[in-house]
Amino acid sequence: MENQFLLVDCCNNGGFTMNLNESVSDRGLTKFRGKFQEAEAVNKNKRIYPYAVLDENVKKLLPIIQNRGLIGELDHPTDSIIHFEKCSHIVTKLWWEGNNLMGEGEILNTPHGKILKALLNDGVRVGISSRGVGNGRSDENGILVIGESYKLITFDAVADPSTHSAFQEKVSSGKKESYSPQSAQEFPKNSVKNESSSIHKVNKEALLACLSGIIEQKTRNITARLG
């Protein structure tokens, strides 16, 4: 039996963008969508993944995806095990568009998920990278063609993917900022200070007329008492 090795690779050869969208209607989850892997293409690690090999793995992963079990980590670990303490996202869909393996997922509300979301919000380039175990054979050009023994485990978020331009890009946000009385400090109406009633904004002529009337009334009252 041939030895199997941990194989970590990213998706396509260029032009990769992953759409990031914050959804209000779906429990406020932050979702991403884009190209995850590419068949029949040479990546920076000088490997080729045949379509048949990847497609067979995708079919095996579909039941796991349906049960929300395909977890990815922030950075590749040194083994093939998925570590819950380092997970940052969950893959929710995989499908083919030609030789491009497309995917969709959600960023988890975990410590590493919050780091991933913060990186994206700050405009940091983040790649998506496959992780699996298997082996292959080298062709006449020194390219490793991945064999049928390959087992795709998951997709991780990385800083330096093996594929050119394989970076995520935040392109839109569906979340709208709205005023919430519960999130703002409110005061009873009778306790609000009304700055517009300042004496500096009262009509001076009206004020003088009012004071003159009071003085005249007081003068008449005093004169009547003395008379």
NORDA-V189569 format. One record per pair of residues at least 4 apart in sequence whose C-alpha atoms are under 8 Angstrom apart, sorted by the first residue. I is the first residue (numbers start at 0). GAP is how many residues later the second one is. D is the distance in Angstrom with one decimal. If there is no record, write none. Layout:
# NORDA-V189569
[[I	GAP	D] [I	GAP	D]]
This chain:
# NORDA-V189569
[[1	133	7.8] [2	131	7.8] [2	132	7.3] [3	129	6.0] [3	130	4.5] [3	131	5.4] [4	128	5.3] [4	129	5.3] [4	130	6.2] [5	73	6.9] [5	74	6.7] [5	125	7.4] [5	126	5.9] [5	127	4.5] [5	128	6.7] [6	124	5.9] [6	125	5.1] [6	126	5.4] [6	127	6.9] [7	68	7.6] [7	121	6.7] [7	122	5.5] [7	123	4.4] [7	124	6.3] [8	34	7.9] [8	36	7.4] [8	120	5.3] [8	121	5.0] [8	122	6.5] [8	152	6.9] [8	153	5.6] [8	154	7.4] [9	26	7.2] [9	27	6.3] [9	33	7.7] [9	117	7.7] [9	118	6.0] [9	119	3.8] [9	120	5.4] [9	151	5.4] [9	152	5.3] [9	153	5.4] [9	156	7.0] [10	24	6.8] [10	25	5.0] [10	26	3.3] [10	27	5.1] [10	32	7.9] [10	90	7.9] [10	117	7.3] [10	118	6.5] [10	119	7.2] [10	152	6.2] [10	155	6.8] [11	4	6.8] [11	23	7.3] [11	24	7.5] [11	25	5.7] [11	26	5.0] [11	29	7.4] [11	31	7.2] [11	88	7.5] [11	151	5.8] [11	152	7.2] [11	154	6.6] [12	25	7.9] [12	28	7.2] [12	29	7.4] [12	30	6.2] [12	150	5.4] [12	151	5.1] [12	152	7.1] [12	153	7.4] [13	149	7.1] [13	150	5.1] [13	151	4.9] [13	152	6.4] [14	149	8.0] [14	150	5.9] [14	151	7.2] [15	18	7.6] [15	19	6.5] [15	149	5.8] [15	150	4.9] [15	151	6.1] [15	152	7.3] [16	17	6.2] [16	18	7.2] [16	149	7.1] [16	150	6.2] [16	151	5.2] [16	152	5.6] [17	14	6.3] [17	15	5.2] [17	16	4.3] [17	17	6.8] [17	149	7.2] [17	150	4.6] [17	151	5.5] [17	152	7.3] [18	13	5.4] [18	14	5.1] [18	15	6.2] [18	149	7.2] [18	150	6.2] [18	151	6.0] [18	152	5.8] [18	153	7.3] [19	10	7.2] [19	11	5.8] [19	12	4.4] [19	13	6.6] [19	148	8.0] [19	149	6.9] [19	150	5.0] [19	151	6.1] [19	152	6.4] [19	153	7.2] [20	9	5.9] [20	10	5.4] [20	11	6.3] [20	149	7.5] [20	150	7.6] [20	151	5.7] [20	152	4.8] [20	153	6.0] [21	6	6.6] [21	7	6.1] [21	8	4.4] [21	9	6.2] [21	150	8.0] [21	151	5.2] [21	152	5.3] [21	153	5.6] [22	4	7.3] [22	5	5.0] [22	6	5.5] [22	7	6.1] [22	8	7.2] [22	150	7.7] [22	151	5.6] [22	152	6.1] [23	4	4.4] [23	5	7.2] [23	150	6.9] [23	151	5.7] [28	77	6.7] [28	78	7.2] [29	76	5.7] [29	77	5.6] [29	87	8.0] [30	73	7.3] [30	74	5.7] [30	75	4.3] [30	76	6.2] [31	72	5.7] [31	73	5.4] [31	74	6.1] [31	75	7.7] [32	69	7.6] [32	70	5.7] [32	71	4.3] [32	72	6.5] [33	68	5.6] [33	69	5.6] [33	70	6.6] [34	65	6.5] [34	66	5.9] [34	67	4.3] [34	68	6.0] [35	64	7.6] [35	65	5.6] [35	66	5.3] [35	67	5.7] [35	92	6.6] [35	93	7.2] [35	94	7.6] [35	119	7.7] [36	63	6.1] [36	64	4.9] [36	65	7.0] [36	92	7.9] [36	93	7.3] [37	11	7.5] [37	61	5.7] [37	62	4.6] [37	63	5.7] [38	9	7.0] [38	10	5.2] [38	11	5.5] [38	12	4.9] [38	15	7.1] [38	60	5.2] [38	61	6.5] [38	62	7.6] [39	8	5.7] [39	9	5.7] [39	10	5.2] [39	11	6.3] [39	59	7.2] [40	6	7.8] [40	7	5.5] [40	8	7.0] [41	4	5.6] [41	5	5.4] [41	6	5.0] [41	101	7.6] [42	4	5.7] [42	5	6.9] [42	119	6.4] [42	120	5.2] [42	121	7.6] [43	118	4.9] [43	119	5.3] [43	120	7.0] [44	117	5.9] [44	118	7.9] [45	96	7.7] [45	97	5.2] [45	98	6.3] [46	96	5.6] [46	97	4.6] [46	98	5.8] [46	99	7.0] [47	95	7.0] [47	96	6.2] [47	97	4.9] [47	98	6.1] [48	4	6.8] [48	5	6.7] [48	96	6.2] [48	97	5.3] [49	4	6.5] [49	95	7.3] [49	96	6.9] [50	4	5.9] [50	48	6.9] [51	4	6.1] [52	4	6.5] [52	93	7.8] [52	94	7.1] [52	95	5.7] [52	97	7.2] [53	4	6.2] [53	98	7.8] [54	4	6.3] [55	4	6.5] [56	4	6.3] [56	94	6.5] [56	95	6.0] [57	4	6.3] [57	36	7.2] [57	94	7.9] [59	4	7.8] [60	4	6.2] [60	9	7.7] [61	4	6.2] [61	31	7.9] [61	32	7.6] [62	4	6.4] [63	4	6.3] [63	5	5.1] [63	6	6.0] [64	4	5.6] [64	5	5.5] [64	26	6.7] [64	27	5.6] [64	28	6.8] [65	26	7.2] [67	22	7.2] [67	23	7.6] [67	24	6.7] [68	21	7.5] [69	20	5.8] [69	21	5.5] [69	22	7.5] [69	84	6.4] [70	11	7.1] [70	16	6.5] [70	17	7.7] [70	18	6.0] [70	19	4.5] [70	20	6.3] [70	83	6.7] [70	84	7.8] [71	10	7.4] [71	15	5.6] [71	16	6.1] [71	17	5.3] [71	18	5.8] [71	19	7.3] [71	82	6.0] [71	83	5.4] [71	84	4.8] [71	85	7.3] [72	4	7.9] [72	9	7.5] [72	10	7.5] [72	13	5.6] [72	14	4.1] [72	15	5.1] [72	16	6.7] [72	39	7.8] [72	82	7.6] [72	83	4.9] [72	84	6.3] [73	12	6.5] [73	13	6.3] [73	14	5.6] [73	38	6.3] [73	39	7.6] [73	42	7.1] [73	82	6.0] [73	83	4.9] [73	84	6.4] [74	81	6.1] [74	82	5.5] [74	83	4.7] [74	84	7.4] [75	55	7.6] [75	80	6.1] [75	81	7.5] [75	82	6.9] [76	4	8.0] [79	51	7.4] [79	52	6.8] [79	53	7.2] [79	73	7.2] [81	5	7.7] [82	4	6.4] [85	25	7.9] [85	26	6.0] [86	21	7.8] [86	23	7.3] [86	25	6.3] [86	26	6.9] [87	19	6.1] [87	20	5.5] [87	21	7.7] [87	22	6.3] [87	23	7.5] [87	24	4.9] [87	25	3.8] [87	26	7.5] [87	28	6.8] [88	16	6.9] [88	17	5.5] [88	18	4.2] [88	19	4.9] [88	24	6.2] [89	15	5.4] [89	16	5.4] [89	17	6.5] [89	18	6.9] [90	12	7.2] [90	13	5.9] [90	14	4.1] [90	15	6.6] [90	64	7.8] [91	11	7.6] [91	12	5.6] [91	13	4.8] [91	14	7.2] [92	10	5.3] [92	11	4.9] [92	12	6.7] [93	7	6.9] [93	8	5.7] [93	9	4.4] [93	10	6.6] [94	6	5.8] [94	7	5.3] [94	8	6.4] [95	4	5.8] [95	5	4.7] [95	6	5.8] [96	4	6.4] [96	5	6.8] [106	6	5.7] [106	7	7.9] [106	9	7.6] [106	10	7.0] [107	5	5.0] [107	6	7.4] [108	4	5.6] [108	5	6.2] [109	4	6.0] [110	4	6.5] [111	4	6.2] [112	4	6.2] [113	4	6.0] [114	4	6.2] [115	4	6.4] [116	4	6.1] [117	4	6.1] [118	4	6.4] [118	5	5.2] [118	6	7.8] [118	7	7.7] [119	4	5.5] [119	5	7.1] [119	6	7.2] [119	48	7.9] [119	49	7.4] [119	50	6.4] [120	49	7.3] [122	46	7.7] [122	47	7.3] [124	34	7.0] [124	42	5.7] [124	43	6.2] [124	44	7.0] [125	31	6.6] [125	32	5.9] [125	33	5.3] [125	34	7.9] [125	41	5.1] [125	42	5.2] [125	43	7.7] [126	30	5.6] [126	31	4.9] [126	32	5.7] [126	33	6.6] [126	34	5.6] [126	39	5.4] [126	40	4.1] [126	41	5.6] [127	27	6.5] [127	28	5.7] [127	29	4.7] [127	30	6.0] [127	33	6.8] [127	38	6.8] [127	39	6.8] [127	40	7.3] [128	26	5.3] [128	27	5.1] [128	28	6.2] [128	29	6.6] [128	32	6.1] [128	33	7.7] [129	22	7.4] [129	23	7.7] [129	24	5.9] [129	25	4.3] [129	26	6.3] [130	21	6.2] [130	22	5.6] [130	23	5.4] [130	24	5.8] [130	25	7.1] [131	18	6.9] [131	19	5.4] [131	20	4.3] [131	21	4.8] [131	22	7.0] [132	17	5.7] [132	18	5.3] [132	19	6.7] [132	20	7.6] [133	12	7.4] [133	13	7.2] [133	15	5.4] [133	16	4.0] [133	17	6.2] [134	11	5.9] [134	12	5.9] [134	14	6.7] [134	15	6.4] [135	8	6.1] [135	9	5.3] [135	10	4.2] [135	11	4.5] [136	7	5.4] [136	8	5.4] [136	9	6.8] [136	10	7.1] [137	4	5.3] [137	5	5.2] [137	6	4.3] [137	7	6.0] [138	4	5.5] [138	5	6.5] [138	6	7.1] [145	4	6.8] [160	5	6.4] [160	6	7.8] [161	4	7.9] [178	4	7.8] [178	5	8.0] [179	4	6.5] [180	4	7.5] [180	5	7.3] [186	4	6.5] [186	5	6.5] [187	4	6.7] [193	4	7.9] [195	5	7.2] [196	4	6.8] [196	5	7.5] [197	4	7.1] [201	4	8.0] [201	5	7.4] [202	4	6.4] [203	4	6.3] [204	4	6.2] [205	4	6.2] [206	4	6.3] [207	4	6.1] [208	4	6.3] [209	4	6.5] [210	4	6.3] [211	4	6.2] [212	4	6.2] [213	4	6.2] [214	4	6.2] [215	4	6.3] [216	4	6.3] [217	4	6.4] [218	4	6.2] [219	4	6.1] [220	4	6.4] [221	4	6.3] [222	4	6.0]]
